[in-house]
Amino acid sequence: MNNTDEINEFTDAVAYDNIRAAAFDDYTDETEEEKVLHERRRERIAKMKKRKARQMFVRTHSKAIAVLSGILSLCIIIAVIVLVVVHKKGGEGIFAGNKDEIETAENNASSNDQDLTDDTQTQDDEDPGSEETDTDNDNPYIDAEYGPYAEVYSDEKELFFSGYDLTKAETVGYPSEDDVKSTYAVLINAKTGEIVASKDGSVRIYPASMTKILTVLVAAEHVTDLDDKFKIDISITDYAYSHDCSAVGFSRDETVTVRDLMYGTILPSGGDAALALAEYVAGSHDKFVDMMNDKLKELGLSDTAHFTNCVGIYDDDHYCTLSDMAMIMKAAVENDLAKEILKTHIYTTSQTPEHPEGIEISNWFLRRIEDKDTGGEVICAKTGFVKESGCCGASYEITDSGNYYICVTADAWSSWRCIYDHVAMYNAFAK
């Protein structure tokens, strides 16, 4: 049935229905079959009425939309014409009335700037010894070549071998696959500078949060006051969140001590603390990373190690070998402040309005390995994880016989597996 036939049927049906309604009394004696037929016809008429109403609605609104579209197009054309005219007249025309006012304002501003310059020069002449103070700087960074902690050495400075160039022992042990599941491992005798055991220890890895050992070492060499304050701004909290970093849990705009930043960088591996520490020390993350790479060069590791951030976030250009990381740990242990932080099991940050009781943080590697039999005592440690290197760890142990060893492993499937691999390395090769 085409549209014309449907309309004709609709018109005839409506007429029929109206006639039947007017003469309803004449149909009181209709049979049941006729009643059914008439009822079906009424239902069909009702459906056709609804369809007709929808068609009328669409047609009406389509016309309205077409009219509105035409008006909008006309407005756009007029606006374009106005802009073209104004542009051709060089800003004159409808804006010409403000031209003199703008020129006057610019002249006044220039005059005020000159007056301000003259006033400043006069003040400098009157008080040549005065110093400028930036009272609006919430996060001033220190400007010291080296701080007082740079040359405060631990006892290990005299007990360890001199320098950072490693040699191989006469017999270099190879960890058993059954005992050490990590893909990579190395054990260094820190007293002699010898590699005593290695499982691809010279392979380049992505060091993950073991990076923060160097972060704390560089900071320790440059901070001047551990009780100085630093404000955690939104860029720091956003950075930690967007890069899915571990965090101490500092709040936005919370003011914390530099000491809190140092411990927060190592114990919970806080990305927020590490970035804040970098900005406090160097003024920016990038400048601090430059300082980290300068330290690698000073240690003689720059040929095989290079860092792009202070946190340990994966980057193809952020790398070192396991032996490099062992030497970074050695340098950190030799600095008394860095060693103190790396050996701490539990620490509570300072009380602040945001955290009235402080935040309790832990070095879980040290807390978990302290009851394991390693043939000595594990003094310092830092773990890390990125999917490209699995679970990693660097630790320093003093054996019961009085020797000193540094162990680094990478690519374990869990943090507990990393701990057990360190236990196995110390038991198998540390004397």
C-alpha positions as CSV (number, residue, x, y, z in Angstrom):
1,M,0.0,0.0,0.0
2,N,1.5,3.4,-1.0
3,N,1.1,6.7,0.9
4,T,-1.8,7.9,-1.3
5,D,-3.8,4.7,-0.7
6,E,-3.1,4.8,3.0
7,I,-4.3,8.4,3.2
8,N,-7.5,7.6,1.3
9,E,-8.2,4.6,3.5
10,F,-7.6,6.8,6.5
11,T,-10.1,9.4,5.3
12,D,-12.7,6.8,4.4
13,A,-12.3,5.0,7.6
14,V,-12.7,8.2,9.7
15,A,-15.8,9.1,7.7
16,Y,-17.2,5.6,8.2
17,D,-16.5,5.7,11.9
18,N,-18.2,9.1,12.3
19,I,-21.3,8.0,10.4
20,R,-21.4,4.8,12.5
21,A,-21.1,6.8,15.7
22,A,-24.0,9.1,14.7
23,A,-26.2,6.1,14.0
24,F,-25.1,3.9,16.9
25,D,-28.6,2.9,17.8
26,D,-29.0,1.3,14.4
27,Y,-26.2,-1.1,15.1
28,T,-27.3,-2.5,18.4
29,D,-28.4,-5.7,16.8
30,E,-25.1,-6.4,14.9
31,T,-23.7,-9.8,15.2
32,E,-20.7,-10.7,17.3
33,E,-18.6,-11.2,14.1
34,E,-19.5,-7.6,13.0
35,K,-18.6,-6.3,16.4
36,V,-15.2,-7.8,16.1
37,L,-14.6,-6.4,12.7
38,H,-15.8,-2.9,13.7
39,E,-13.5,-3.1,16.8
40,R,-10.5,-4.0,14.7
41,R,-11.4,-1.1,12.3
42,R,-11.5,1.4,15.1
43,E,-8.0,0.2,16.4
44,R,-6.6,0.6,12.9
45,I,-8.1,4.1,12.7
46,A,-6.5,5.0,16.1
47,K,-3.1,3.8,14.9
48,M,-3.4,5.8,11.7
49,K,-4.4,8.9,13.6
50,K,-1.3,8.6,15.7
51,R,0.9,8.1,12.7
52,K,-0.6,11.1,11.0
53,A,0.0,13.2,14.1
54,R,3.7,12.2,14.2
55,Q,4.1,13.1,10.5
56,M,2.6,16.5,11.1
57,F,4.8,17.1,14.1
58,V,8.0,16.3,12.2
59,R,7.0,18.4,9.2
60,T,6.2,21.4,11.5
61,H,9.5,21.2,13.4
62,S,11.5,20.6,10.3
63,K,10.3,23.9,8.9
64,A,11.1,25.6,12.2
65,I,14.7,24.2,12.3
66,A,15.2,25.2,8.7
67,V,14.2,28.8,9.5
68,L,16.5,28.9,12.6
69,S,19.4,27.5,10.5
70,G,18.9,30.2,7.9
71,I,18.9,33.0,10.5
72,L,22.1,31.6,12.2
73,S,23.8,31.4,8.8
74,L,22.8,35.0,8.1
75,C,24.2,36.1,11.4
76,I,27.5,34.4,10.8
77,I,27.8,36.0,7.3
78,I,27.1,39.5,8.8
79,A,29.8,38.9,11.6
80,V,32.4,37.8,9.0
81,I,31.7,40.9,6.9
82,V,32.1,43.2,9.9
83,L,35.4,41.6,10.9
84,V,36.7,41.9,7.3
85,V,35.8,45.6,7.2
86,V,37.4,46.3,10.6
87,H,40.6,44.4,9.6
88,K,40.9,46.4,6.3
89,K,40.5,49.7,8.1
90,G,43.4,48.8,10.5
91,G,41.3,48.6,13.6
92,E,39.5,51.9,13.0
93,G,35.8,52.2,12.3
94,I,33.7,50.8,15.2
95,F,36.8,50.8,17.6
96,A,38.1,54.2,16.4
97,G,36.5,56.0,19.4
98,N,38.8,54.2,21.8
99,K,42.0,54.8,20.0
100,D,42.9,58.0,21.7
101,E,42.1,56.6,25.1
102,I,44.3,53.5,24.5
103,E,47.2,55.7,23.4
104,T,46.8,57.9,26.5
105,A,46.7,54.8,28.8
106,E,49.9,53.4,27.1
107,N,51.7,56.7,27.6
108,N,50.7,56.9,31.2
109,A,51.8,53.3,31.8
110,S,55.2,54.1,30.2
111,S,55.5,57.1,32.4
112,N,54.7,55.1,35.5
113,D,57.3,52.5,34.6
114,Q,59.9,55.2,34.2
115,D,58.9,56.7,37.6
116,L,59.2,53.3,39.2
117,T,62.6,52.7,37.7
118,D,63.7,56.1,39.0
119,D,62.4,55.4,42.5
120,T,64.1,52.0,42.6
121,Q,67.4,53.5,41.5
122,T,67.0,56.2,44.1
123,Q,66.4,53.6,46.8
124,D,69.4,51.6,45.7
125,D,71.6,54.8,45.8
126,E,70.3,55.6,49.3
127,D,70.8,52.1,50.7
128,P,73.4,50.2,48.7
129,G,73.7,47.5,51.4
130,S,70.1,46.5,51.4
131,E,69.1,43.0,50.1
132,E,66.0,42.1,48.1
133,T,63.6,39.6,49.8
134,D,61.0,37.7,47.9
135,T,58.3,37.3,50.5
136,D,55.9,35.6,48.1
137,N,58.2,32.7,47.4
138,D,56.6,29.7,49.2
139,N,59.2,27.2,47.9
140,P,62.6,28.9,48.0
141,Y,65.4,26.6,47.0
142,I,68.8,26.5,48.6
143,D,71.7,28.0,46.8
144,A,74.7,26.2,48.2
145,E,77.6,24.5,46.4
146,Y,77.7,22.0,49.2
147,G,76.0,21.8,52.6
148,P,77.5,20.9,56.0
149,Y,76.5,17.3,55.6
150,A,78.5,16.8,52.4
151,E,81.7,15.8,54.2
152,V,80.2,14.3,57.3
153,Y,81.2,10.7,56.7
154,S,80.1,7.5,58.3
155,D,82.6,5.0,59.7
156,E,82.3,3.1,56.4
157,K,84.2,5.8,54.6
158,E,87.4,4.4,56.2
159,L,86.3,0.8,56.2
160,F,85.3,0.5,52.5
161,F,87.8,0.3,49.7
162,S,88.8,3.6,48.1
163,G,87.1,4.8,45.0
164,Y,84.3,3.2,42.9
165,D,86.2,1.0,40.4
166,L,85.3,-2.6,40.9
167,T,87.5,-5.7,40.2
168,K,86.6,-9.3,39.8
169,A,87.5,-11.8,42.5
170,E,89.7,-14.7,41.5
171,T,86.6,-16.9,41.5
172,V,83.3,-15.1,40.9
173,G,80.4,-17.2,42.1
174,Y,77.2,-17.8,40.1
175,P,74.0,-17.9,42.1
176,S,72.0,-21.1,41.9
177,E,68.8,-20.8,39.9
178,D,67.0,-22.7,42.7
179,D,68.1,-20.2,45.4
180,V,68.1,-16.9,43.5
181,K,65.1,-16.4,41.3
182,S,65.8,-12.9,40.3
183,T,67.0,-12.7,36.7
184,Y,69.9,-10.4,37.7
185,A,72.1,-10.3,40.8
186,V,75.5,-9.0,42.0
187,L,77.3,-9.1,45.3
188,I,80.2,-6.7,46.1
189,N,82.8,-7.0,48.8
190,A,82.8,-3.4,49.9
191,K,86.0,-3.9,51.9
192,T,88.1,-5.1,48.9
193,G,86.1,-3.7,45.9
194,E,85.7,-7.2,44.4
195,I,82.7,-8.7,42.6
196,V,82.3,-12.0,44.5
197,A,79.1,-13.2,42.8
198,S,77.3,-12.2,39.7
199,K,74.3,-13.2,37.7
200,D,74.5,-10.9,34.7
201,G,75.5,-8.1,37.1
202,S,76.9,-5.9,34.3
203,V,73.6,-5.9,32.3
204,R,71.9,-2.5,31.9
205,I,68.6,-2.3,33.9
206,Y,66.0,0.3,34.6
207,P,66.6,1.0,38.3
208,A,63.1,2.0,39.3
209,S,62.9,3.5,42.8
210,M,66.5,2.4,43.7
211,T,67.1,5.7,41.9
212,K,66.1,7.4,45.1
213,I,69.3,6.3,46.8
214,L,71.1,8.8,44.5
215,T,68.3,11.3,45.1
216,V,68.9,11.3,48.8
217,L,72.7,11.3,48.5
218,V,72.7,14.4,46.2
219,A,70.3,16.1,48.6
220,A,72.3,15.2,51.6
221,E,75.4,16.8,50.1
222,H,73.5,20.1,49.5
223,V,70.9,20.7,52.2
224,T,71.9,23.1,54.9
225,D,69.0,22.9,57.4
226,L,67.0,19.7,57.9
227,D,64.4,21.7,59.8
228,D,63.8,24.2,57.0
229,K,60.2,24.1,55.6
230,F,58.9,23.4,52.1
231,K,55.3,23.8,50.9
232,I,53.9,20.9,48.9
233,D,52.2,22.5,45.9
234,I,49.7,21.0,43.4
235,S,52.3,20.3,40.8
236,I,54.0,17.9,43.1
237,T,50.8,16.0,44.2
238,D,49.7,15.9,40.5
239,Y,53.0,14.6,39.4
240,A,52.9,11.7,41.9
241,Y,49.3,10.9,41.0
242,S,49.7,11.1,37.3
243,H,52.8,8.8,37.3
244,D,51.2,6.4,39.7
245,C,54.0,6.9,42.2
246,S,54.2,5.6,45.7
247,A,53.7,8.5,48.1
248,V,54.2,9.6,51.7
249,G,50.7,11.1,51.6
250,F,51.4,14.8,52.0
251,S,48.5,17.0,51.3
252,R,48.3,19.8,48.8
253,D,49.7,23.1,50.3
254,E,51.0,21.2,53.4
255,T,54.2,22.6,54.8
256,V,56.7,20.0,55.8
257,T,60.3,19.9,56.9
258,V,63.2,18.9,54.7
259,R,63.9,16.1,57.1
260,D,60.5,14.7,56.4
261,L,61.2,14.9,52.6
262,M,64.5,13.0,53.1
263,Y,62.9,10.2,55.1
264,G,59.8,10.2,52.9
265,T,61.9,9.7,49.8
266,I,63.4,6.4,51.1
267,L,61.1,4.7,53.6
268,P,57.8,4.6,51.7
269,S,59.6,5.5,48.4
270,G,57.5,8.6,48.2
271,G,57.4,10.2,44.7
272,D,55.9,13.3,46.3
273,A,58.8,13.6,48.8
274,A,61.5,13.0,46.1
275,L,60.1,15.6,43.7
276,A,59.7,18.2,46.5
277,L,63.3,17.5,47.7
278,A,64.5,18.0,44.2
279,E,62.8,21.3,43.9
280,Y,63.9,22.4,47.3
281,V,67.6,21.6,46.5
282,A,67.9,22.8,42.9
283,G,64.8,25.0,42.2
284,S,63.5,22.6,39.6
285,H,63.3,18.9,38.9
286,D,65.4,19.2,35.7
287,K,68.2,21.1,37.4
288,F,68.3,18.4,40.2
289,V,68.5,15.7,37.6
290,D,71.5,17.5,36.1
291,M,73.1,17.4,39.6
292,M,72.4,13.6,39.8
293,N,74.1,13.0,36.5
294,D,77.1,15.2,37.6
295,K,77.3,12.9,40.7
296,L,77.4,9.8,38.5
297,K,80.2,11.4,36.5
298,E,82.1,12.2,39.8
299,L,81.7,8.5,40.8
300,G,83.0,7.4,37.4
301,L,79.8,5.7,36.4
302,S,78.5,8.0,33.7
303,D,79.7,5.7,30.9
304,T,77.1,3.1,31.9
305,A,74.6,5.1,34.0
306,H,72.3,8.0,33.2
307,F,69.2,9.2,34.9
308,T,66.3,11.3,33.6
309,N,64.3,11.8,36.9
310,C,64.7,11.7,40.6
311,V,61.9,9.2,41.3
312,G,62.7,6.2,39.1
313,I,59.9,6.4,36.7
314,Y,60.6,4.3,33.6
315,D,62.3,6.0,30.7
316,D,64.4,4.4,28.1
317,D,67.2,6.8,28.8
318,H,67.0,6.2,32.6
319,Y,69.4,3.2,33.3
320,C,72.4,1.8,35.0
321,T,74.0,-1.6,35.6
322,L,73.6,-3.6,38.9
323,S,77.3,-2.9,39.6
324,D,76.6,0.8,39.1
325,M,73.8,0.7,41.6
326,A,76.0,-1.1,44.1
327,M,78.5,1.8,43.9
328,I,75.7,4.4,44.3
329,M,74.7,2.5,47.5
330,K,78.4,2.5,48.6
331,A,78.6,6.3,48.1
332,A,75.3,6.8,50.0
333,V,76.4,4.6,52.9
334,E,79.7,6.6,53.2
335,N,77.6,9.8,53.7
336,D,76.5,9.8,57.4
337,L,73.1,11.6,56.7
338,A,72.2,9.4,53.7
339,K,73.2,6.3,55.7
340,E,71.1,7.3,58.6
341,I,68.0,7.6,56.4
342,L,68.7,4.4,54.5
343,K,69.0,2.4,57.8
344,T,65.8,3.7,59.4
345,H,63.1,1.1,59.8
346,I,60.2,3.4,61.0
347,Y,59.8,7.2,61.0
348,T,57.0,9.6,61.8
349,T,56.8,12.9,60.0
350,S,56.4,16.2,61.7
351,Q,53.0,17.3,63.1
352,T,51.1,19.6,60.8
353,P,47.5,21.0,60.6
354,E,46.8,18.5,57.9
355,H,48.4,15.6,59.8
356,P,48.2,16.5,63.5
357,E,49.8,13.2,64.6
358,G,52.3,13.0,61.6
359,I,52.5,10.2,59.2
360,E,54.1,6.9,60.2
361,I,56.2,5.5,57.3
362,S,58.3,2.3,57.1
363,N,61.2,0.7,55.2
364,W,59.4,-2.6,54.6
365,F,62.5,-4.3,53.2
366,L,64.4,-3.8,56.4
367,R,61.4,-4.7,58.6
368,R,60.9,-8.0,56.7
369,I,64.5,-9.1,56.4
370,E,65.5,-8.3,60.0
371,D,64.4,-11.7,61.3
372,K,65.9,-13.7,58.4
373,D,69.2,-15.5,58.8
374,T,71.7,-13.7,56.5
375,G,74.9,-14.5,58.4
376,G,75.0,-10.9,59.6
377,E,72.8,-7.8,59.8
378,V,71.3,-6.0,56.8
379,I,71.9,-2.3,57.7
380,C,70.5,-0.3,54.7
381,A,68.2,-1.0,51.9
382,K,66.0,0.4,49.1
383,T,63.6,-1.4,46.8
384,G,62.0,-0.5,43.5
385,F,59.6,-1.7,40.9
386,V,58.8,-1.0,37.3
387,K,57.3,-3.6,35.0
388,E,60.4,-3.4,32.7
389,S,62.7,-4.5,35.6
390,G,60.4,-6.3,38.0
391,C,61.0,-6.0,41.7
392,C,64.5,-4.7,42.4
393,G,66.5,-4.1,45.6
394,A,69.8,-2.8,46.9
395,S,71.1,-3.6,50.4
396,Y,74.1,-3.3,52.6
397,E,75.1,-5.9,55.2
398,I,77.7,-6.3,57.9
399,T,78.5,-10.0,58.4
400,D,79.0,-11.6,61.7
401,S,82.7,-11.9,60.8
402,G,83.0,-8.1,60.3
403,N,83.0,-7.9,56.5
404,Y,80.9,-5.5,54.4
405,Y,78.8,-6.5,51.4
406,I,76.5,-4.8,49.0
407,C,73.9,-6.8,47.1
408,V,71.8,-5.7,44.2
409,T,69.1,-7.8,42.4
410,A,66.6,-7.1,39.7
411,D,63.6,-8.7,38.0
412,A,62.0,-10.7,40.8
413,W,58.3,-11.5,40.6
414,S,57.5,-10.0,44.0
415,S,58.9,-7.9,46.8
416,W,59.1,-10.9,49.1
417,R,61.0,-12.9,46.4
418,C,63.5,-10.0,46.2
419,I,64.1,-10.2,49.9
420,Y,64.6,-14.0,49.8
421,D,67.1,-13.6,46.9
422,H,69.1,-11.1,49.0
423,V,69.1,-13.6,51.9
424,A,70.3,-16.4,49.5
425,M,73.1,-14.2,48.1
426,Y,74.4,-13.3,51.5
427,N,74.3,-16.8,52.8
428,A,75.9,-18.3,49.7
429,F,78.7,-15.8,49.1
430,A,79.2,-13.4,52.0
431,K,82.0,-14.5,54.4
